[in-house]
Each structure stands twice: as structure tokens, then as C-alpha cells.
Amino acid sequence: MQFLLRVSRAIDFLNEKIGQTVYWLVLASVLVSAFNAVMRYTIDYSSNGWLEIQWYFYSGFFLIGAGYTLLRNEHVRIDIIASRLSPRTRAWIDVLGGIFFLLPMALIIMRLAWPVFTDSYMLHEGSPNAGGLLRWPVKLMMPVGFFLLALQGASEIVKRTAFLMGLIPDPTPRHAHGSADEFVPQEWLHEDKP
């Protein structure tokens, strides 16, 4: 199990670094969007290439950042139910959900997306819009993104299993934005009701 935990730490490190890098795609998308709008309204110039690169950056943020989102426990879940469960029950749900849902889904989508990318690359597929970009770079993001998600899913399964075996503390990180109780003034929580 110690070997698997070392592999899990390596996967976590990889997705952490990739996640910190793809954050910049949001800024790039905003800057390209702002530049395109300024050019369109000041000198009446626009380009489909500028619109498409903005979409590519935004797509990359979500696809390539999916593993990072899972690492940070920021993916969608029903917190109102999960927060009421014990850490061991949550760990079991994560292990079983990862094995039976997350990994198969990510691997199937990755497998199905690969020929879409290779066909696009071999055909030098370009945008049907005048001045548009090549399509294969954005199509490559699909298998890469789901590969990173599958890797992180495997890492999470290993960590939850180690927790259930008593080898490590609860690996579930707290949400970066905290709980709702942190935003409620403490005196409201302790007021006597009439």
C-alpha cells in the first residue's frame, strides 16, 4: 500500500501543477475576449480566430483542470447529505463511486475521444469559419483531460482505501471557500430565541 500511496502523491503533485498552470487560461481567455471586443468596437475589426482561441482557452480550463478540481474536492456533490455522513461512510462512497462510476466513465470518454483527435490531426481539420483555427488542439484536450481525471480518480481511491485501512488520516480536503457557518456572525448562532 505504501507504493500505491507514493504513486498517489505523484499523481496529486502532477494535477496540482497542471491545475495551477491552467488557471492562467482563464486570464488569457478574458484578455483575448477584451482585446477582441475593443478591436471590434474601436476600429470595426474582428477575427474568428480570436473568438475561437478564447473558446479553446476556456475549454482547456475545464477539461485539463478536471483532475485538479477532483484533487481539491471542488467537484459537484450533494454537500447537504455528504456533510451529515461519517468520514468512513464518505470514504466508502468515494471508493465505490470511483471504481464503478468515475473511472469507467473517464476511461470510456478518453478512449472514445482519442480517435476524434487523431482523425482531426490527420486531416489537418480546420474551422469551417473564415480565419478560424485548427481543430485538433482543442480535440486533444478531451482525451488528455479525461486521462488526468482518471489518474486523479485512481489517486483518490488509493487515499480513501488507505484511510479505511487506518494507514492515513482522512484525506478529504476542506473546501477552499469554507463552510457557510464561517460567513454567519457568531452572535447570530448563539442568540436566544424568544
C-alpha positions as CSV (number, residue, x, y, z in Angstrom):
1,M,0.0,0.0,0.0
2,Q,2.9,2.3,0.6
3,F,4.0,2.1,-3.0
4,L,0.4,3.0,-4.1
5,L,0.4,6.0,-1.7
6,R,3.7,7.2,-3.3
7,V,2.1,6.9,-6.8
8,S,-0.9,8.7,-5.4
9,R,1.3,11.6,-4.1
10,A,3.0,11.8,-7.6
11,I,-0.4,12.0,-9.3
12,D,-1.5,14.6,-6.8
13,F,1.6,16.6,-7.5
14,L,1.1,16.4,-11.3
15,N,-2.5,17.5,-11.1
16,E,-1.6,20.3,-8.6
17,K,1.0,21.7,-11.0
18,I,-1.3,21.4,-14.1
19,G,-4.2,23.0,-12.2
20,Q,-2.1,25.9,-11.1
21,T,-1.0,26.3,-14.8
22,V,-4.4,26.1,-16.3
23,Y,-5.6,28.9,-14.0
24,W,-3.8,31.2,-16.4
25,L,-6.1,30.1,-19.2
26,V,-8.9,32.0,-17.6
27,L,-6.9,35.2,-17.6
28,A,-5.8,34.5,-21.2
29,S,-9.5,33.9,-22.2
30,V,-10.6,37.2,-20.6
31,L,-7.7,39.2,-22.1
32,V,-8.4,37.8,-25.6
33,S,-12.1,38.5,-25.2
34,A,-11.5,42.1,-24.0
35,F,-9.0,42.6,-26.9
36,N,-11.4,41.3,-29.4
37,A,-14.2,43.5,-28.1
38,V,-12.1,46.6,-28.1
39,M,-10.9,46.0,-31.6
40,R,-14.5,45.3,-32.8
41,Y,-15.9,48.5,-31.3
42,T,-13.0,50.9,-31.9
43,I,-11.8,50.0,-35.4
44,D,-14.5,47.6,-36.5
45,Y,-12.2,44.7,-36.8
46,S,-12.9,41.1,-35.6
47,S,-11.5,37.7,-36.3
48,N,-13.0,34.3,-36.0
49,G,-9.5,33.1,-34.9
50,W,-9.6,35.4,-31.8
51,L,-13.1,34.1,-30.9
52,E,-12.0,30.5,-31.3
53,I,-8.8,30.9,-29.3
54,Q,-10.9,32.3,-26.5
55,W,-13.2,29.2,-26.6
56,Y,-10.1,27.0,-26.7
57,F,-8.7,28.6,-23.6
58,Y,-12.0,28.3,-21.8
59,S,-12.4,24.6,-22.8
60,G,-8.8,23.9,-21.7
61,F,-9.5,25.3,-18.3
62,F,-12.4,23.0,-17.7
63,L,-11.1,19.8,-19.4
64,I,-7.5,19.9,-18.4
65,G,-8.4,21.2,-14.9
66,A,-10.9,18.4,-14.1
67,G,-8.3,16.3,-12.3
68,Y,-7.2,19.3,-10.2
69,T,-10.9,20.0,-9.3
70,L,-11.2,16.4,-8.0
71,L,-8.0,16.7,-6.1
72,R,-9.3,19.9,-4.4
73,N,-12.7,18.2,-3.7
74,E,-14.4,21.1,-5.5
75,H,-16.4,18.9,-7.9
76,V,-20.2,18.8,-7.6
77,R,-21.6,16.7,-4.9
78,I,-24.6,16.9,-2.7
79,D,-23.0,18.5,0.3
80,I,-26.2,18.7,2.3
81,I,-26.2,14.9,2.5
82,A,-22.5,14.2,2.4
83,S,-21.8,16.6,5.3
84,R,-24.1,14.6,7.6
85,L,-22.3,11.3,6.9
86,S,-19.3,10.0,8.9
87,P,-15.9,10.3,7.3
88,R,-15.7,6.5,6.9
89,T,-19.1,6.4,5.1
90,R,-18.0,9.2,2.8
91,A,-14.8,7.3,2.1
92,W,-16.7,4.2,1.2
93,I,-19.0,6.2,-1.1
94,D,-15.9,7.8,-2.8
95,V,-14.2,4.4,-3.2
96,L,-17.2,2.7,-4.7
97,G,-18.2,5.7,-6.8
98,G,-14.7,6.0,-8.1
99,I,-14.4,2.3,-9.0
100,F,-17.8,1.8,-10.5
101,F,-18.6,5.3,-12.0
102,L,-15.8,7.8,-12.2
103,L,-13.0,5.5,-13.6
104,P,-15.2,3.7,-16.2
105,M,-16.7,7.0,-17.4
106,A,-13.4,8.8,-17.6
107,L,-11.7,5.9,-19.4
108,I,-14.6,5.3,-21.8
109,I,-14.7,9.0,-22.8
110,M,-10.9,9.2,-23.1
111,R,-11.0,6.1,-25.4
112,L,-13.8,7.5,-27.5
113,A,-12.2,10.9,-27.7
114,W,-8.8,9.7,-28.9
115,P,-9.9,8.8,-32.5
116,V,-11.8,12.1,-32.7
117,F,-8.5,13.8,-32.0
118,T,-6.4,11.6,-34.3
119,D,-8.8,11.9,-37.2
120,S,-8.8,15.7,-36.8
121,Y,-5.0,15.7,-36.6
122,M,-4.5,13.5,-39.7
123,L,-7.0,15.6,-41.7
124,H,-5.5,18.9,-40.6
125,E,-9.1,19.8,-39.7
126,G,-9.6,23.5,-39.6
127,S,-12.5,25.6,-38.5
128,P,-15.3,26.0,-41.1
129,N,-15.3,29.7,-40.3
130,A,-13.1,32.1,-42.3
131,G,-9.9,32.9,-40.4
132,G,-10.6,30.1,-37.9
133,L,-8.1,27.9,-36.2
134,L,-7.0,24.2,-36.5
135,R,-9.4,22.0,-34.5
136,W,-7.1,19.2,-33.4
137,P,-5.5,21.1,-30.4
138,V,-8.9,21.6,-28.8
139,K,-9.8,18.0,-29.6
140,L,-6.6,16.8,-27.9
141,M,-7.8,18.4,-24.7
142,M,-10.6,15.8,-24.4
143,P,-8.6,12.6,-24.0
144,V,-5.9,14.5,-22.1
145,G,-8.4,16.0,-19.7
146,F,-10.2,12.7,-19.1
147,F,-6.8,10.9,-18.7
148,L,-5.9,13.3,-15.9
149,L,-9.3,12.9,-14.3
150,A,-8.9,9.1,-14.4
151,L,-5.4,9.4,-12.8
152,Q,-6.8,11.6,-10.1
153,G,-9.7,9.3,-9.6
154,A,-7.3,6.4,-9.0
155,S,-5.3,8.5,-6.6
156,E,-8.4,9.4,-4.6
157,I,-9.4,5.7,-4.5
158,V,-6.0,4.8,-3.1
159,K,-6.1,7.5,-0.5
160,R,-9.7,6.6,0.7
161,T,-8.7,2.9,0.8
162,A,-5.6,3.7,2.9
163,F,-7.8,5.8,5.2
164,L,-10.3,3.0,5.6
165,M,-7.4,0.7,6.5
166,G,-6.3,3.1,9.2
167,L,-3.0,4.0,7.4
168,I,-3.5,7.7,6.9
169,P,-5.8,10.4,8.3
170,D,-9.0,11.4,6.4
171,P,-7.6,12.7,3.0
172,T,-10.7,14.7,2.2
173,P,-9.6,18.3,1.9
174,R,-11.9,21.0,3.2
175,H,-13.4,23.3,0.6
176,A,-11.2,26.3,-0.1
177,H,-14.2,28.7,0.5
178,G,-15.0,27.3,3.9
179,S,-18.4,26.4,5.3
180,A,-21.4,28.6,5.5
181,D,-21.0,28.9,9.2
182,E,-17.9,30.9,8.7
183,F,-19.9,33.7,7.0
184,V,-22.6,33.9,9.7
185,P,-21.8,36.3,12.6
186,Q,-21.1,34.2,15.7
187,E,-23.7,36.2,17.8
188,W,-26.4,35.0,15.4
189,L,-25.6,31.4,16.2
190,H,-25.8,31.9,19.9
191,E,-28.9,34.2,20.2
192,D,-31.7,33.0,22.5
193,K,-34.9,32.5,20.6
194,P,-38.0,34.2,22.1
